Amino acid sequence: MNIPNILTGFRILLIPVLVLVYYLPVSWNYTAACAVFLAAAVTDYFDGYLARKLNQMTPFGAFLDPVADKIMVAVALVLLTEQYSSPWFAVPAAIIIGREIVISALREWMAELGKRTSVAVSFIGKVKTFVQMGALTVLLAFPNGSGSMSYLGLVALYVAAGLTLWSMIIYLNAAWPDLVKHAAKDPENE
């Protein structure tokens, strides 16, 4: 275990804390849930930064970091569907969660082919994560669905969904030659 992996593990431990705090029967539950999510988002930045800076990148960390991110984002989106129960929230939430599933499956498949680096995290993926974390932080802090901050959070969520689709297209485009090549060799296709 190294510092970046400990930070990633801490982020995973924050997931049930986020759920518990969100449903606390107190007036400050949303503020506290926002703080927990923000702490997780900050550890996401620092685990990657420290892994590179301290040269402590590991295969375990490369696996666990995106898993922690995807679970934290999916849980936050599920929690927020209660407050934002409309298609205006459900559509970008479904896009974000669906993309994460597709890209996770793509990365796993490409790893089996020994070509995981062709679907490594791109700059757009990093921007998407930043905007997504910002949108969810705002929406968790202002979950009632009214007011300018809620609208700002929803607009940022739509921007994140757009970046999500864009980054998915980039990853699929990078993997497409291998997908086509191996699909043609698949005996089930005959």
Backbone as numpy.savetxt, mean C-alpha at the origin, in Angstrom:
# Nx Ny Nz CAx CAy CAz Cx Cy Cz
17.93 -10.24 12.49 17.09 -9.04 12.49 17.97 -7.80 12.49
17.55 -6.82 11.72 18.25 -5.54 11.68 17.22 -4.42 11.90
17.70 -3.20 11.99 16.81 -2.06 12.30 15.70 -1.90 11.26
15.99 -1.95 9.96 14.89 -1.82 9.00 13.83 -2.90 9.15
14.24 -4.14 9.38 13.26 -5.22 9.55 12.47 -5.07 10.85
13.11 -4.54 11.89 12.40 -4.28 13.15 11.33 -3.21 12.92
11.67 -2.17 12.16 10.68 -1.12 11.85 9.51 -1.69 11.04
9.81 -2.58 10.10 8.74 -3.20 9.31 7.87 -4.07 10.21
8.49 -4.84 11.11 7.73 -5.65 12.06 6.87 -4.78 12.96
7.41 -3.65 13.39 6.64 -2.71 14.21 5.41 -2.21 13.45
5.59 -1.93 12.15 4.47 -1.48 11.32 3.37 -2.54 11.28
3.75 -3.79 11.18 2.77 -4.87 11.18 2.05 -4.95 12.52
2.78 -4.74 13.60 2.15 -4.75 14.93 1.17 -3.58 15.11
1.39 -2.51 14.38 0.49 -1.35 14.47 -0.86 -1.60 13.80
-0.96 -2.61 12.95 -2.22 -2.85 12.23 -3.37 -3.16 13.18
-3.24 -4.14 14.11 -4.35 -4.35 15.04 -4.56 -3.17 15.98
-3.49 -2.44 16.28 -3.62 -1.24 17.12 -4.47 -0.21 16.39
-4.26 -0.05 15.10 -5.06 0.88 14.30 -6.54 0.53 14.39
-6.86 -0.74 14.23 -8.27 -1.17 14.27 -8.86 -0.92 15.65
-8.14 -1.31 16.69 -8.65 -1.14 18.06 -8.86 0.33 18.39
-7.89 1.17 18.06 -8.00 2.59 18.37 -9.13 3.24 17.58
-9.29 2.84 16.33 -10.34 3.41 15.48 -11.72 3.20 16.10
-11.92 2.06 16.75 -13.24 1.74 17.31 -13.36 2.04 18.81
-12.37 2.69 19.39 -12.50 3.07 20.80 -13.71 3.98 20.98
-14.48 3.77 22.05 -15.65 4.62 22.28 -15.28 5.93 22.98
-14.38 6.67 22.37 -13.94 7.96 22.92 -13.98 9.00 21.80
-13.99 10.25 22.18 -14.12 11.32 21.18 -12.85 11.50 20.34
-11.71 11.05 20.83 -10.45 11.25 20.13 -9.98 10.00 19.36
-10.88 9.05 19.15 -10.48 7.80 18.48 -9.95 8.02 17.06
-10.57 8.91 16.30 -10.12 9.12 14.93 -8.75 9.81 14.89
-8.55 10.75 15.79 -7.25 11.42 15.87 -6.17 10.41 16.24
-6.47 9.54 17.19 -5.50 8.52 17.60 -5.24 7.52 16.48
-6.29 7.12 15.76 -6.12 6.19 14.63 -5.26 6.84 13.56
-5.48 8.12 13.31 -4.67 8.85 12.35 -3.21 8.86 12.79
-2.96 9.07 14.08 -1.59 9.09 14.60 -0.92 7.72 14.45
-1.67 6.66 14.69 -1.12 5.30 14.53 -0.77 5.06 13.06
-1.67 5.43 12.17 -1.42 5.24 10.74 -0.23 6.08 10.30
-0.15 7.30 10.78 0.96 8.18 10.42 2.28 7.61 10.92
2.28 7.04 12.12 3.49 6.39 12.65 3.90 5.23 11.74
2.94 4.48 11.27 3.24 3.37 10.36 3.80 3.90 9.04
3.22 4.97 8.53 3.70 5.55 7.27 5.13 6.06 7.41
5.44 6.64 8.55 6.80 7.14 8.78 7.79 5.97 8.87
7.39 4.88 9.53 8.30 3.72 9.60 8.50 3.14 8.21
7.51 3.26 7.33 7.66 2.78 5.96 8.79 3.53 5.26
8.83 4.83 5.46 9.90 5.61 4.85 11.25 5.23 5.45
11.31 5.20 6.78 12.60 4.99 7.44 13.15 3.58 7.28
12.29 2.57 7.19 12.86 1.23 7.03 13.59 1.10 5.69
13.00 1.65 4.64 13.67 1.62 3.34 14.92 2.49 3.31
14.82 3.68 3.88 15.96 4.60 3.91 17.12 3.97 4.68
16.83 3.43 5.86 17.89 2.84 6.67 18.47 1.58 6.05
17.63 0.80 5.39 18.13 -0.41 4.74 19.17 -0.05 3.68
18.89 1.02 2.92 19.85 1.44 1.91 21.07 2.11 2.54
20.83 3.02 3.48 21.90 3.79 4.10 22.87 2.91 4.89
22.34 1.92 5.62 23.16 1.04 6.45 23.58 -0.23 5.71
23.19 -0.31 4.43 23.46 -1.49 3.62 22.94 -2.76 4.32
21.70 -2.68 4.78 21.07 -3.80 5.50 19.85 -4.33 4.74
19.92 -4.28 3.42 18.83 -4.83 2.61 18.92 -6.35 2.65
17.78 -6.97 2.91 17.73 -8.43 2.98 16.57 -8.94 2.15
16.63 -10.18 1.69 15.49 -10.75 0.98 14.23 -10.77 1.86
14.40 -11.04 3.15 13.26 -11.04 4.06 12.62 -9.66 4.13
13.45 -8.62 4.25 12.94 -7.26 4.29 12.27 -6.86 2.98
12.87 -7.28 1.85 12.28 -6.99 0.54 10.92 -7.64 0.38
10.72 -8.79 1.03 9.42 -9.46 1.01 8.45 -8.80 1.98
8.91 -8.57 3.22 8.01 -8.13 4.29 7.55 -6.69 4.16
8.42 -5.80 3.69 8.08 -4.38 3.60 6.83 -4.12 2.75
6.77 -4.62 1.51 5.55 -4.35 0.74 4.31 -5.05 1.30
4.51 -6.19 1.95 3.37 -6.88 2.58 2.80 -6.01 3.69
3.68 -5.46 4.53 3.23 -4.59 5.61 2.48 -3.38 5.07
3.02 -2.78 4.00 2.37 -1.61 3.39 0.98 -1.96 2.88
0.89 -3.05 2.15 -0.38 -3.43 1.54 -1.44 -3.75 2.59
-1.04 -4.43 3.65 -2.01 -4.75 4.70 -2.46 -3.49 5.41
-1.52 -2.60 5.73 -1.87 -1.36 6.43 -2.83 -0.53 5.58
-2.55 -0.39 4.30 -3.41 0.40 3.41 -4.78 -0.26 3.28
-4.81 -1.57 3.06 -6.10 -2.27 2.89 -6.94 -2.15 4.16
-6.32 -2.31 5.31 -7.07 -2.20 6.58 -7.62 -0.79 6.75
-6.82 0.22 6.46 -7.30 1.61 6.57 -8.47 1.85 5.62
-8.37 1.35 4.40 -9.47 1.52 3.44 -10.74 0.82 3.92
-10.59 -0.37 4.47 -11.76 -1.11 4.98 -12.38 -0.35 6.15
-11.55 0.16 7.06 -12.09 0.93 8.18 -12.87 2.15 7.68
-12.35 2.82 6.68 -12.97 4.05 6.20 -14.24 3.82 5.40
-14.46 2.60 4.91 -15.69 2.35 4.15 -16.93 2.55 5.01
-16.79 2.38 6.29 -17.93 2.60 7.20 -18.35 4.08 7.20
-17.36 4.96 7.22 -17.65 6.40 7.26 -17.97 6.97 5.88
-17.32 6.43 4.87 -17.49 6.91 3.50 -18.21 5.84 2.68
-19.41 5.53 3.06 -20.14 4.44 2.39 -20.84 4.97 1.13
-20.04 5.13 0.09 -20.58 5.59 -1.19 -19.68 5.09 -2.31
-20.21 5.08 -3.52 -19.37 4.68 -4.65 -18.16 5.60 -4.83
-18.29 6.85 -4.40 -17.20 7.81 -4.55 -15.97 7.38 -3.76
-16.18 6.66 -2.69 -15.06 6.11 -1.92 -14.74 4.70 -2.37
-15.76 3.91 -2.64 -15.56 2.49 -2.95 -14.75 2.29 -4.24
-14.95 3.13 -5.24 -14.25 2.94 -6.52 -12.73 3.09 -6.36
-12.24 4.22 -5.80 -10.78 4.30 -5.66 -10.23 3.25 -4.68
-11.01 2.92 -3.65 -10.57 1.89 -2.70 -10.42 0.54 -3.40
-11.39 0.19 -4.23 -11.33 -1.08 -4.97 -10.17 -1.08 -5.96
-9.92 0.05 -6.60 -8.79 0.15 -7.54 -7.48 -0.08 -6.79
-7.33 0.57 -5.66 -6.08 0.46 -4.89 -5.88 -0.97 -4.39
-6.89 -1.56 -3.78 -6.75 -2.92 -3.26 -6.57 -3.92 -4.40
-7.33 -3.76 -5.47 -7.21 -4.67 -6.62 -5.83 -4.61 -7.24
-5.29 -3.42 -7.39 -3.94 -3.27 -7.96 -2.91 -3.96 -7.08
-3.05 -3.79 -5.77 -2.07 -4.41 -4.87 -2.08 -5.93 -5.01
-3.24 -6.51 -5.19 -3.34 -7.96 -5.36 -2.70 -8.37 -6.69
-3.00 -7.64 -7.75 -2.45 -7.96 -9.07 -0.93 -7.86 -9.06
-0.40 -6.78 -8.52 1.05 -6.58 -8.53 1.75 -7.58 -7.62
1.14 -7.92 -6.49 1.74 -8.94 -5.62 1.82 -10.28 -6.35
0.76 -10.65 -7.03 0.77 -11.90 -7.80 1.79 -11.83 -8.92
1.87 -10.70 -9.61 2.83 -10.53 -10.69 4.26 -10.67 -10.17
4.55 -10.01 -9.05 5.90 -10.10 -8.48 6.25 -11.52 -8.08
5.29 -12.23 -7.50 5.53 -13.62 -7.12 5.82 -14.47 -8.36
5.03 -14.29 -9.38 5.22 -15.07 -10.60 6.56 -14.74 -11.26
6.89 -13.45 -11.32 8.16 -13.05 -11.92 9.34 -13.56 -11.09
9.19 -13.63 -9.78 10.25 -14.18 -8.93 10.46 -15.65 -9.25
9.39 -16.38 -9.51 9.53 -17.79 -9.90 10.30 -17.94 -11.20
10.20 -16.94 -12.07 10.94 -16.96 -13.33 12.36 -16.42 -13.18
12.68 -15.95 -11.95 14.00 -15.36 -11.73 14.12 -13.95 -12.28
12.99 -13.27 -12.45 13.00 -11.94 -13.06 12.30 -10.91 -12.18
12.41 -11.07 -10.88 11.75 -10.17 -9.94 12.18 -8.72 -10.15
13.43 -8.50 -10.54 13.91 -7.12 -10.69 13.20 -6.37 -11.82
12.60 -7.09 -12.74 11.88 -6.39 -13.82 10.58 -5.76 -13.31
10.13 -6.15 -12.13 8.95 -5.53 -11.52 9.31 -4.93 -10.17
10.54 -4.43 -10.06 10.96 -3.76 -8.83 10.21 -2.44 -8.70
10.20 -1.91 -7.49 9.47 -0.67 -7.21 10.01 0.47 -8.08
9.10 1.18 -8.72 9.48 2.29 -9.59 9.27 3.61 -8.85
9.75 4.70 -9.47 9.55 6.02 -8.89 8.06 6.35 -8.77
7.28 6.00 -9.79 5.84 6.25 -9.74 5.22 5.47 -8.59
5.70 4.25 -8.34 5.21 3.46 -7.21 5.48 4.15 -5.88
6.64 4.78 -5.78 6.98 5.51 -4.55 6.09 6.74 -4.38
5.86 7.46 -5.47 4.98 8.64 -5.42 3.56 8.20 -5.06
3.12 7.09 -5.66 1.79 6.55 -5.37 1.66 6.24 -3.89
2.67 5.61 -3.32 2.63 5.27 -1.90 2.56 6.53 -1.04
3.34 7.55 -1.38 3.35 8.79 -0.62 1.97 9.46 -0.65
1.39 9.57 -1.84 0.07 10.22 -1.99 -1.00 9.38 -1.28
-0.92 8.08 -1.43 -1.89 7.17 -0.80 -1.84 7.29 0.72
-0.63 7.29 1.27 -0.49 7.41 2.73 -1.00 8.77 3.21
-0.72 9.82 2.43 -1.22 11.15 2.80 -2.73 11.21 2.76
-3.33 10.65 1.71 -4.79 10.64 1.59 -5.42 9.90 2.75
-4.88 8.73 3.06 -5.48 7.93 4.15 -5.28 8.58 5.51
-4.16 9.27 5.68 -3.94 9.99 6.95 -5.01 11.06 7.12
-5.27 11.83 6.07 -6.29 12.89 6.14 -7.67 12.28 6.36
-7.99 11.23 5.62 -9.32 10.62 5.74 -9.54 9.99 7.12
-8.48 9.43 7.70 -8.62 8.88 9.06 -8.81 9.99 10.09
-8.17 11.12 9.88 -8.29 12.24 10.82 -9.65 12.93 10.71
-10.23 12.93 9.51 -11.50 13.61 9.26 -12.48 12.64 8.59
-12.94 11.64 9.31 -13.71 10.56 8.69 -15.20 10.82 8.49
-15.67 11.97 8.86 -17.13 12.16 8.79 -17.63 12.43 7.38
-16.74 12.61 6.42 -17.17 12.78 5.04 -17.66 14.16 4.70
-17.49 15.11 5.59 -17.88 16.48 5.26 -16.75 17.42 5.64
-16.76 18.56 5.06 -15.72 19.54 5.35 -14.62 19.48 4.31
-13.86 20.57 4.26 -12.83 20.69 3.22 -11.72 19.67 3.37
-11.36 19.28 4.59 -10.29 18.29 4.76 -10.72 16.91 4.25
-11.96 16.55 4.47 -12.46 15.28 3.94 -12.43 15.28 2.42
-12.84 16.40 1.82 -12.81 16.51 0.36 -11.38 16.46 -0.16
-10.48 17.12 0.55 -9.06 17.07 0.17 -8.55 15.63 0.24
-8.93 14.90 1.29 -8.53 13.50 1.41 -9.09 12.65 0.28
-10.35 12.89 -0.10 -10.95 12.14 -1.21 -10.28 12.47 -2.54
-9.97 13.73 -2.76 -9.28 14.11 -4.00 -7.91 13.44 -4.04
-7.20 13.45 -2.92 -5.89 12.79 -2.85 -6.03 11.29 -3.07
-7.13 10.70 -2.58 -7.35 9.27 -2.80 -7.55 8.97 -4.28
-8.25 9.86 -4.99 -8.42 9.69 -6.43 -7.09 9.86 -7.17
-6.29 10.81 -6.73 -4.95 10.96 -7.32 -4.15 9.69 -7.08
-4.22 9.15 -5.86 -3.52 7.91 -5.55 -4.03 6.75 -6.41
-5.34 6.69 -6.63 -5.90 5.63 -7.47 -5.40 5.77 -8.91
-5.32 7.00 -9.41 -4.77 7.23 -10.74 -3.31 6.80 -10.83
-2.52 7.18 -9.82 -1.11 6.76 -9.79 -1.00 5.24 -9.64
-1.95 4.67 -8.94 -1.99 3.21 -8.76 -2.15 2.52 -10.11
-3.09 3.01 -10.91 -3.30 2.44 -12.24 -2.08 2.66 -13.13
-1.51 3.85 -13.06 -0.34 4.18 -13.86 0.82 3.25 -13.51
1.08 3.09 -12.21 2.20 2.22 -11.82 1.91 0.76 -12.19
0.65 0.34 -12.11 0.32 -1.03 -12.51 0.60 -1.24 -14.00
0.26 -0.26 -14.80 0.54 -0.35 -16.25 2.05 -0.44 -16.50
2.82 0.33 -15.75 4.28 0.29 -15.89 4.80 -1.11 -15.55
4.33 -1.67 -14.44 4.78 -3.01 -14.02 4.35 -4.07 -15.03
3.10 -4.02 -15.47 2.62 -5.00 -16.44 3.36 -4.87 -17.77
3.64 -3.65 -18.17 4.39 -3.42 -19.40 5.79 -4.02 -19.31
6.44 -3.84 -18.16 7.79 -4.39 -17.97 7.76 -5.92 -17.98
6.71 -6.51 -17.46 6.62 -7.97 -17.36 5.99 -8.61 -18.60
5.36 -7.80 -19.46 4.59 -8.33 -20.58 5.36 -9.32 -21.46
6.58 -9.01 -21.87 7.30 -9.98 -22.72 7.43 -11.35 -22.06
7.72 -11.36 -20.76 7.83 -12.64 -20.06 6.48 -13.31 -19.89
5.45 -12.52 -19.66 4.11 -13.09 -19.54 3.69 -13.78 -20.83
3.90 -13.10 -21.95 3.52 -13.65 -23.25 4.36 -14.88 -23.57
5.66 -14.78 -23.34 6.57 -15.88 -23.65 6.23 -17.14 -22.86
5.97 -16.98 -21.56 5.68 -18.14 -20.73 4.24 -18.64 -20.87
3.34 -17.74 -21.23 1.96 -18.18 -21.48 1.91 -19.05 -22.73
2.74 -18.72 -23.73 2.78 -19.51 -24.96 3.34 -20.91 -24.71
4.23 -21.04 -23.71 4.84 -22.33 -23.39 3.98 -23.18 -22.47
2.96 -22.56 -21.85 2.13 -23.25 -20.87 1.35 -24.38 -21.54
1.52 -25.66 -21.09 0.82 -26.77 -21.71 -0.70 -26.68 -21.55
-1.18 -25.94 -20.57 -2.63 -25.80 -20.38 -3.25 -24.98 -21.49
-2.45 -24.20 -22.22 -2.97 -23.36 -23.30 -3.13 -24.14 -24.61
-2.70 -25.36 -24.63 -2.77 -26.13 -25.87 -4.04 -26.90 -25.99
